[in-house]
Amino acid sequence: MKIARVRWACRRGMLELDVLFQPFVEKYYEQLSDDDKFIFVRLLECEDPELFAWFMGHETCQVPELADMVVKVRGRAAP
């Protein structure tokens, strides 16, 4: 997926997700492997309530590669 489409997909309906995704894409997306880019795009296809629960630690994603990407994004979002 082209970077412009990824940036657009990072614009969510929840501010909490925007704050995580937009800086991650700007700073780290281009450095990801092709496999990780694909997984990140898959993550963006998930619904906002699911993503919110995973990123806030209320639930754990049951898809291992998506759960790993949640950890990567959260780890790089820390100040």
BAMILO-60088 format. One record per residue (C-alpha): residue number from 1; residue in one letter; x, y, z. Coordinates in steps of 0.2 Angstrom, whole numbers, plus 2048, in hexadecimal, padded with zeros to 3 digits. Layout:
N
PANU  num  residu    u    v    w
PANU  NUM       A    X    Y    Z
...
This chain:
79
PANU  num  residu    u    v    w
PANU    1       M  800  800  800
PANU    2       K  806  811  7FC
PANU    3       I  80C  81C  80A
PANU    4       A  7FE  829  807
PANU    5       R  7F1  81C  808
PANU    6       V  7F8  815  819
PANU    7       R  7F9  827  81F
PANU    8       W  7E6  829  81B
PANU    9       A  7E2  818  823
PANU   10       C  7EA  81E  833
PANU   11       R  7DD  82C  835
PANU   12       R  7D1  824  840
PANU   13       G  7C1  828  849
PANU   14       M  7CA  828  85A
PANU   15       L  7D7  835  85F
PANU   16       E  7E0  828  86A
PANU   17       L  7E3  81D  85A
PANU   18       D  7E8  82C  850
PANU   19       V  7F5  831  85D
PANU   20       L  7FD  820  85B
PANU   21       F  7FB  81C  849
PANU   22       Q  800  82D  840
PANU   23       P  811  82F  849
PANU   24       F  815  81D  847
PANU   25       V  812  81E  834
PANU   26       E  81C  82E  832
PANU   27       K  82B  828  83C
PANU   28       Y  82C  815  83A
PANU   29       Y  821  80E  82C
PANU   30       E  82E  810  81E
PANU   31       Q  83B  807  829
PANU   32       L  82F  7F8  82B
PANU   33       S  833  7E8  821
PANU   34       D  826  7E4  813
PANU   35       D  81E  7D7  81E
PANU   36       D  81C  7E3  82C
PANU   37       K  815  7F0  821
PANU   38       F  808  7E3  81B
PANU   39       I  804  7DF  82D
PANU   40       F  802  7F1  832
PANU   41       V  7F6  7F4  824
PANU   42       R  7EC  7E5  829
PANU   43       L  7EC  7EC  83B
PANU   44       L  7E5  7FC  833
PANU   45       E  7D6  7F2  82C
PANU   46       C  7D0  7EE  83D
PANU   47       E  7C2  7F7  845
PANU   48       D  7C5  805  851
PANU   49       P  7BD  7FE  860
PANU   50       E  7C8  7EE  85E
PANU   51       L  7D8  7F9  85B
PANU   52       F  7D4  803  86A
PANU   53       A  7D2  7F4  876
PANU   54       W  7E2  7ED  870
PANU   55       F  7ED  7FD  871
PANU   56       M  7E6  801  882
PANU   57       G  7E9  7F0  889
PANU   58       H  7D7  7EC  88C
PANU   59       E  7D8  7DC  880
PANU   60       T  7E5  7D3  878
PANU   61       C  7E4  7D0  865
PANU   62       Q  7E3  7BD  861
PANU   63       V  7EC  7BF  850
PANU   64       P  7FE  7BD  855
PANU   65       E  806  7C8  847
PANU   66       L  7F9  7D6  84A
PANU   67       A  7FD  7D4  85D
PANU   68       D  80F  7D6  85A
PANU   69       M  80C  7E6  84F
PANU   70       V  802  7ED  85D
PANU   71       V  811  7EB  869
PANU   72       K  81C  7F3  85C
PANU   73       V  811  802  859
PANU   74       R  80E  804  86C
PANU   75       G  821  803  86F
PANU   76       R  825  810  863
PANU   77       A  818  81C  868
PANU   78       A  81F  81E  87A
PANU   79       P  828  82E  87C
